[in-house]
Amino acid sequence: MTTAKQISQFLNQIAPFDTAMDFDNVGLLVGNPEVEVTSVLVSLDITSQVVAEANQMGVQLIISHHPVIFTPIKKLRPQDIPTQLIQNNLTAICAHTNLDLAPCGVNASLAAALELQDCTPFKKYRDTDLAEGLLGILPSPLSPQAFAAYVKEHLHCGGVKYTVGNREIKTVGVSCGAGSGLLFDAAGCGVDAFVTGDSKHHELLAAQEMGITMVDAGHFNTEDVVIHPLIQLLEQEFPNILFQKSAQTDPVCYLAE
């Protein structure tokens, strides 16, 4: 018999919960750690649609990247996600910034999805060796426009926004999710392009001024890339459990030109 606690302990081995950033909330956040687990749904988020999906699949556990409880709870209503989980006897484990930083985590998966080679950290988290951002080399140089299309294709984006840099792209920096603030660290390491999500106007302007091709591929698409690799690790450790990727998709829609 495998319990949610044992799965949580394995996640703690590959992406230690105590390496999460100070603001974060990770670990087994809802449910019974001793529940027997035979099937698991793995998702970027836990939404009401994901809860319904879990019920339809008959899973006992949801593993998500984004925490289902992030800020202190002052009240619980029937429509709140933690309430829905409890009412449906579902346990939830969340691995957020600890998974972003892990060697097998989100930044590493983003670099792998873009086929970057010889990856090294360009920004480490505090006094650790954990990478807030990675630097890698493209298999072949691309123009800024071709690189934006390359990112869109490799991350399966509905669309991207980008700045047009002043040079051919060989060296690329990546930082998943809301990592756009690391543009300036990446620029200091001489990147030709920077891939992230949630970019701000002043960052895009700065990238333009520095001649860097900055590609905002969206929060979802720069992080959902971790789900399949995470499932593979879980399947290797727990071969008798069925792990399934959620059907969750990017909530953002794009209007074509």
C-alpha positions in Angstrom: 0.0 0.0 0.0 1.3 3.5 -0.9 0.1 6.5 1.0 -0.1 10.2 0.2 2.5 10.7 2.8 5.0 8.4 1.0 4.4 10.3 -2.2 4.9 13.6 -0.4 8.2 12.2 1.0 9.4 11.3 -2.5 8.6 14.8 -3.8 10.5 16.2 -0.8 13.5 14.2 -2.0 13.5 15.5 -5.5 12.4 19.1 -4.7 12.8 19.6 -0.9 9.9 21.6 0.5 12.3 23.6 2.8 13.9 25.1 -0.3 10.7 26.9 -1.2 10.9 30.7 -1.1 9.8 32.4 2.1 6.4 33.6 0.8 5.4 30.1 -0.4 3.2 27.4 1.0 4.1 23.9 -0.1 3.7 20.3 0.9 0.6 18.2 1.8 -1.9 21.1 2.2 -5.3 19.4 2.2 -6.5 15.9 3.2 -5.3 12.7 4.8 -1.6 11.8 4.6 -2.4 8.2 5.4 -4.9 7.7 2.6 -4.1 4.8 0.3 -3.3 6.0 -3.2 -3.8 4.0 -6.3 -4.3 6.9 -8.8 -3.1 10.5 -9.0 -4.0 13.5 -11.1 -1.0 15.9 -11.7 -1.9 19.5 -12.6 -0.4 23.0 -12.7 -3.3 24.3 -10.7 -6.3 23.0 -8.6 -9.4 24.6 -9.9 -13.1 23.5 -9.7 -12.6 21.9 -13.1 -9.6 20.0 -11.9 -11.5 18.8 -8.9 -14.3 17.6 -11.2 -11.8 15.9 -13.4 -10.3 14.1 -10.4 -13.7 12.9 -9.3 -14.5 11.6 -12.8 -11.1 9.7 -12.8 -11.6 8.3 -9.3 -8.2 9.5 -8.0 -7.4 9.9 -4.3 -4.7 12.5 -4.7 -4.0 15.7 -6.7 -0.4 16.9 -7.1 -0.3 20.5 -8.2 2.4 23.1 -8.8 0.6 26.1 -7.6 -0.6 26.0 -3.9 -4.3 25.4 -3.3 -3.8 27.4 -0.1 -1.5 30.4 -0.5 -2.6 33.1 1.9 -4.1 32.5 5.4 -7.7 31.3 5.3 -10.2 33.4 7.3 -13.3 31.6 6.2 -14.3 28.6 4.0 -17.3 28.6 1.7 -18.8 25.7 -0.2 -17.4 27.0 -3.5 -13.9 27.4 -2.2 -11.4 24.8 -3.6 -10.1 23.5 -0.3 -13.8 22.9 0.7 -14.4 21.1 -2.6 -11.4 18.9 -2.0 -12.5 17.9 1.5 -16.1 17.3 0.5 -14.8 14.9 -2.2 -12.3 13.1 0.0 -9.4 14.4 -2.1 -5.9 15.0 -0.8 -3.7 17.7 -2.3 0.1 18.0 -2.4 1.6 21.2 -3.8 5.2 21.8 -5.0 5.7 25.3 -6.0 8.9 27.4 -5.8 10.8 24.3 -4.5 9.9 22.6 -7.8 10.8 25.8 -9.8 14.3 25.7 -8.4 14.9 21.9 -8.3 17.5 20.4 -10.7 14.6 18.3 -12.1 12.1 21.1 -11.9 10.4 23.7 -13.9 13.3 25.9 -15.0 15.2 22.7 -16.1 12.0 21.5 -17.9 11.6 24.8 -19.7 15.2 24.8 -20.9 14.8 21.1 -22.0 11.6 22.0 -23.9 13.5 24.7 -25.8 16.3 22.2 -26.4 18.9 24.4 -24.8 22.4 22.9 -24.5 25.1 23.3 -21.8 22.7 24.9 -19.3 24.1 26.6 -16.2 22.5 28.9 -13.6 22.7 32.6 -14.3 21.0 33.4 -11.0 21.1 31.3 -7.9 18.6 31.5 -5.1 20.3 33.1 -2.1 23.3 31.0 -0.9 22.2 27.8 -2.6 23.1 26.2 -5.9 19.5 26.2 -7.0 18.8 28.0 -10.2 16.2 30.9 -10.4 17.2 31.2 -14.0 19.2 29.1 -16.5 21.4 30.0 -19.4 21.8 27.7 -22.4 22.8 27.6 -26.1 20.3 27.1 -29.0 21.0 24.1 -31.2 21.2 26.6 -34.2 21.2 30.4 -34.3 17.9 32.1 -35.1 16.7 35.6 -35.9 14.6 37.3 -33.3 11.4 36.7 -35.2 12.3 33.1 -35.9 13.2 32.5 -32.3 9.8 33.9 -31.1 8.1 31.4 -33.5 10.4 28.7 -32.2 9.3 29.4 -28.6 5.7 29.4 -29.6 6.0 26.1 -31.3 8.1 24.3 -28.6 5.9 25.5 -25.7 2.6 25.0 -27.6 1.5 28.6 -27.0 -1.6 30.1 -28.3 0.6 33.2 -28.8 3.6 35.0 -27.5 4.6 38.7 -27.1 8.2 39.6 -27.7 10.7 42.4 -28.3 13.0 42.3 -31.4 16.6 42.3 -30.3 19.5 43.7 -32.3 21.4 40.5 -32.9 21.2 36.8 -33.9 20.2 34.6 -31.0 22.5 31.9 -29.7 22.6 32.3 -26.0 19.2 32.1 -24.2 18.2 32.8 -20.6 15.0 31.2 -19.1 13.1 31.8 -15.9 9.7 30.2 -15.6 6.4 31.7 -14.6 6.7 35.2 -13.1 10.4 35.3 -13.7 10.5 38.4 -15.8 12.4 40.4 -13.2 15.4 38.3 -13.8 15.9 40.0 -17.2 18.5 42.2 -15.8 20.5 39.3 -14.3 20.3 37.5 -17.6 21.4 40.6 -19.5 24.4 40.8 -17.2 25.4 37.4 -18.4 25.3 38.4 -22.1 22.1 36.6 -23.3 20.8 37.3 -26.7 17.3 36.3 -25.7 15.3 35.8 -22.5 12.2 33.6 -22.2 9.8 34.0 -19.3 6.1 34.9 -18.5 4.2 37.8 -16.9 6.5 40.5 -18.4 6.0 44.1 -17.3 6.1 47.1 -19.6 9.3 48.6 -18.2 11.0 45.2 -18.6 10.0 45.0 -22.2 11.3 48.5 -22.7 14.5 47.7 -21.0 15.0 44.6 -23.2 14.4 46.7 -26.3 17.0 49.2 -25.1 19.5 46.5 -24.4 18.9 44.8 -27.8 17.7 41.6 -26.2 14.9 39.5 -27.7 12.6 39.0 -24.7 9.8 36.4 -25.3 6.9 36.3 -22.9 5.3 32.9 -23.5 2.9 33.2 -20.6 2.9 31.9 -17.1 1.0 28.7 -17.9 3.1 27.6 -20.9 6.5 28.3 -19.2 5.5 26.1 -16.3 3.2 23.4 -17.6 6.3 21.9 -19.3 7.2 20.3 -15.9 4.1 18.1 -15.6 5.2 15.2 -18.0 8.8 15.0 -16.6 7.4 15.0 -13.1 5.0 12.2 -13.9 7.8 10.2 -15.4 9.8 10.5 -12.1 6.7 9.5 -10.1 6.0 6.5 -12.3 9.6 5.3 -11.8 9.3 5.5 -8.1 5.7 4.2 -7.8 5.1 1.8 -10.7 1.9 0.4 -9.3 0.2 3.8 -9.2 -1.6 5.4 -12.2 -0.4 9.0 -12.7 -2.3 11.1 -15.2 -1.8 14.7 -16.5 -4.7 17.0 -16.0 -6.5 18.3 -19.1 -6.1 21.8 -17.8 -5.2 24.3 -20.5 -3.9 27.9 -20.6 -6.7 30.2 -19.4 -5.5 32.9 -21.7 -7.0 33.2 -25.2 -5.2 34.9 -28.1 -6.8 36.9 -30.9 -5.0 36.2 -34.2 -4.1 39.1 -36.4 
